[in-house]
Amino acid sequence: MARITALALTLLATSSCIESFAPTHQYHHHINQHASPQSSTSTSLQAIGVFLRKAKEASVRQYCQDGPSDSVLAILQQIKDGRDNNNASSSSTNTRFETGPLQTALTKRKGTISIIAEYKRNLEGHSGYLSEILPPRILSPVFREFGASAVAVLADERMGGCTYDDLVDVVEEQMEAMGEVPGPLPVICSDLIVDEIQIARAKDSGASAIVVTFNVVGGEKVGQFVRDARSVGLETIVQVGNAEEARGAVEAGASILSVVGVDGADAKYEVVEHVVSSNNSDNDNDDDTSSNRPICIIANILAKDNKALEEVEEAWMCRDKGFNCVWVSDALYKSGNDPVEHPGAIINSMRAKSSVKYASPKARSGKGEGAREYLGDILM
């Protein structure tokens, strides 16, 4: 939380020019910087969301002023046309839901867990972490070959050090595996989405999905961005931090929820427990959060400031609680290219059919209390 607050203050300073910045509207695209998020989180978290949103809006306006490509503008127009069609039909809430390919890939049979491996260039600076991340074209095939179900690229240069060029590199590398086994993975654009032009840019870069943060944009915008993304063939992952945000996201049309900023499998599941029981039930449900569509739930694994690989255990516990997927970022890079602890090994270990009752990734020496196998064994 302290790191997020510090980051927010940094971004606030960076975005201090927002009020005085006057972009030239080369294509008459307007960013509504006064829309306030409708989150029910605490005041401090709301303030952080506002800081992040304002800083990102300044960045997006600069991108607009510099002049997006014709292909991005064409997709943006497609999004706006889709809005007009939705307004004309006035039936978007009653449209038949179809599970997208990403949600299908993330939702495996009960008792298994899928992995989203996030590529980023900047880590949180914990001791023992890599000081430099390998290029995306080197790590992208590692994620695929060791069993990840999707790759995310943190395409926010301030937070992850990546750009949309990195996103394109990962998409292109994945497409090189077309016709092979395993084949190409879906690629997720993990930018801080505050405007529909970012959705157009993600689509133009070849992404399969975007990420929207409930606390940053609020329920109304979440719903709009979900519809915008769907109109151009993208799926949407909505990040939520508490149960009220989870309900709001589902009411807005989200079907893939990622629990962020919450530590521990039990606490994570409490965030989404109600919407899962309401929407994934076979019984008719009159609850206003139920929309008769399956909900995929993702647990974001927070990296621990040690080398104990507790994140692998947490992934197992999240699987046992009922999560469909875990999102793994910094934890992938804790041990560099160690033969049994490189990013691929971490992914493979999280997918293993192991339990904290009988296995411990911390017991690399085999001497851990109650250990039956350890990370090197799981990899084999």
N, C-alpha and C positions, 0 to 999 in steps of 0.2 A: 504493500500500500504506500510505503514511504517513497519507493521508486516511482510509482505512478504519479504521486503528488509532485515530486521533483520534476518529472517529465512534463507534467501539465504546466508548471510554472515556467519552465523553459519555453514551451510552445506558446504560452501567453505572451512572453516577451517577444518572441519571434513574430507573433501576429498583431503586434501593437499598431502596425500600419494599416490594419483592416479598415478603420473608419475613414482614413484619409485616402485610401487607395481607390482610384477611379478607373476601372478597366475600360478599354475600348471594346464595345460589343460588336465584334467583327461579324458575328452571325446571329445577333439579337438573342443571345442566350443569357438568362438572368439567374443568378444564384440568390436564393432567399436567405440572407444571412440573419434575418430576424426570427426565423421559425425556431421556437423553443421546444426541446424534447419533452415528451409527456411521460417521462419515467417516474415511477414512484419510489426511486431509490433515495438514500439520504441526501441532505443538502450538499455535503462535501462531494459526494460522487456526482451529483448533478452539476456542480461547479466544474469538476474535472471534465465532464462530458462537454460542457460549453466551451471550455478552453481548447480542447482537442478539436472540436467542430470548427471553431473560429479560425484556428491555425490552418486547418485543412482547407477551409473555404478560401483563404488567402492564396494558398498554393494552387487550388483549382482555378481561381480567377487569373492567376499568372499564366497557367497553361492555356486558358482560353484566349488571353491576350496575345500569346505567342503564335496562336493559330493552329488548331487541330488539323489533322490530315483530312482529306476529302472522304476517306473511307470511314473515319470516326464520325464525321458530320452526317454521312448517309445513314449510319446506324442510329445516331441521335434522332434523326428525322423519323426513322422507323419506330422508335420508342414513342415519340410524340404522336405519331399516327395511331399507335396502339392505344394511347390514352384517349384519343378522340373516339375510337371505336368502343372502348369500354364505357365512356360517358354516354354514348348514343344508345348502347344496349341496356345500361343501368342494371346489369344482372351479374356483375363480376363475383358477387358473393355466393351465387348459386351455380357457378360453372362447375362442371365435373372435374374432379382432381385426378391427375394422372401422375404416378410416381416417376420421377426423372431418373436417368441413368446413374447420376452420382448417388442419389439416395438409395437406389437399388444396390450399387456397389458397396455402400457403407453398411447396409442392413443385411447382415449374414444370419445364419441360423443361430438359434438360442444356444448360449454356452460358448460362443466365439466372439472375438473382438476384431474390428477392422482398425486400421491405422491411417491417419492423415499425417504425413511427414512434412513439416514446414521448413522451407529453405529461407534462410536469412543470412545476411553478411555481418550484422552486428549482434553480438551476444551481450548478456547482462554483466559480463566482466567478472564472474565468479572465478576464484582461484582454481586452477586445474583445467579450465576450459580452453579450447583452442583460441589462439590469438588471431588466427586468420582462417576463414572458411574457404574451402576449395570452390572453384567456379561451378556454376549450376550444371554445366554439361558433364561434369565429372560425377557430381553427387546424384543427379537425376536418375541415371540408370541404376545406381546403388539402391535408391528407394524402391524402384520397381522390382529389381531382381531379388530383394530380400523380403518382399511380401507386403509393402504398403498398398493400400487401396486407392489412395489419391495423394497428390502433391500440392501443397499450398506454397505460394510465394508471397512473402510479406513485402508487397510493392509500395511501401510507404518509406521513402528514403530517410526521413528523420528517425523512424522507429526501428526499421529493419535493415537499413542500408541498401535496400534493393530498389530497382527501378522497373518500369514496364519492359525494358530491354531484357532484364533477367527473366521476366515472365515469358517473353517470347522465346528465349533460349530454352527454357524448360519445356515449353509446348513443342518446339521443333524437335528437341531430343526425344521426347516421348513418342512423337509421331514416327520417328525412325524405327521404332519397334513394331510398327504395323505389320501384321502377318506373323509375328513371332509369339513365343510363349515364354514369359508373360507378355501380354500386349501393352499398348499405351495406357497410361493412367490418366484419369481426369485431372486437370490442373485448375486449382482454385486461386482466384485473385484476392489476396488478403490485404486489400487497401482499406483505408478508413473512408467508407463511402458516405459522401454528403450531398452528392449531386448526380443527376442522371447521366451527365457526360462521362463520368467515371465508369458507369455501366457500359456505355458505348465503347469506351477505350478498352475495357476488359474483354469485351466481345471481339473487338478488332484484333486484340493480341492473341486470341485463340483460347481464352479461358473457357472452362465449362461451368463455372459458378463464381459468385461473388460472396463477400462477407459484409453483413450490415450489423452495426452495434446498436442495440436497443437504447442504451443509456445515452448515446451520442445524438441520435436523430429522433427518438420518440416513436410511439405506436403508429401515428398517422403516416409518417414518412416511411416507416418499415413496410407498411401495407403498399404504399405507392411504389417503393423500390422492388418489392417482390413481384408486383404486376409488371413493372417496367422490364425487369430481368426476364420474366417469363415470355414477354412479347418478342424478345430476340433470342429465345432458346437457351437462356441461362437459368440455372438453379440458384437459390439463395440460402445461405447459412446465416441464421440470426444469432448473434451472441447475446446471452442473457446472464444476469448476475444474481437474480432472486426469483422467487416464485411468481410475484406479480408481473415482472417483466416477461417471464415464460408464458403466462396466460395472455398477456397483451400481444406477444409475438404470434401466438397461435390464432388469436382473434383477428390479427392483421393478415393472416393467410400463410404464415410460415409453416413449413413441414419439416425443417431441419433446424434443430436448436443446438447451440454449443454453449455449455456452461463455463464461464470464465471468471477468474478472480476469486474462486472458492477453493479452499484446500480440503482434501480428504474425500474419499469416495462417498461416505454417508451424507456429508453436507452437500456435495454436488448433486446427489440423487434427490435430495429434498427439494431442490430448485425446480425439478421437472416432474416430480412424482405425480402431481395432480393432473397435469395435462396428458401425461402418458396413460394414466388409468382412464381418463375421460375419452381419449381419442383412439387408443389402441385396443379398446374393448370390443368384443363381439356383440355386446348388448346395445340396444338403443339407449341413448343418453340425452336427456333434455337440458343438461348443463350448458350454459351459454358459451363455454370454451370448447365444446365438442363440435367438430365439423365433419365427422365421419371420414376422416382421412388418417392414414398412419403417420406417426411422428417419429422421426429418427433423432436420437439423442446422442450428443457427443460430449465427452468429458475432456476439458483442456487440462493437460498434465503440467502442473507448475514444477519448474526445475528446482531441485534442492541444492543448497550451497555446500555440497560435499560430493564425494566420489562413491557413495554407498549404493547407488543405483536403486534407491527406494522408489523411483518413478516406475520401474518395471513392476514392482509389487502393487503399486497403486493402480496401474493399468489392469492387473489381474482382478483387483478388488472392484474396480469399476465394471468390469465384465460381469462379475458375479452379482453385482447390484442390478444389472439390467441395461447398462449402457450398450449401445450398438457400436460405438467407435470411440477412440481416444485421439486427441490432437496433440502431437508431440513436436516440440520446437527445440529449445536450448538443451534439453536433456539428451538429444541425439549427439551432441558434440562434446560431451563432458570428458571423454577419454581419447579424443583424437582418433588415430588409426590403430589403436591397440587391437591385436588380432581377434580378441573376443569381446571388445567393447566399442567397436567402430559403429557408425550410425546404422549400418545394415544389421549388425548383431543385436543392437538395442531393439530395432523393429521386430526382428525374428523372435526375440525373447518375449516381447510383449504379446505376440500372437500365440505363444506356446500354451498348450493346454495344461498349465501348471497352476498351483494354488499356494498361497502363503502358508497353508497348513503343512505342505509337504516339500516346498522348495523355497530357496532364498537366493536371489541374485547377489545379495551382499556377501554370501559365503563362498567367495571365489576359491578359497583354500579348502573348502569342504568341511571346515571346522565350526561353521555357524550352528547355533543351537537349533536342533530340529531339522537341519538341512538334509535333503535327499539328493538334490542336484543343484548346480549353480550355473551361472551364465554360460560358461564355456560348454557345459554339457547340453544345455538347452539348444545352443546353436547347432549342435551336431545333427 
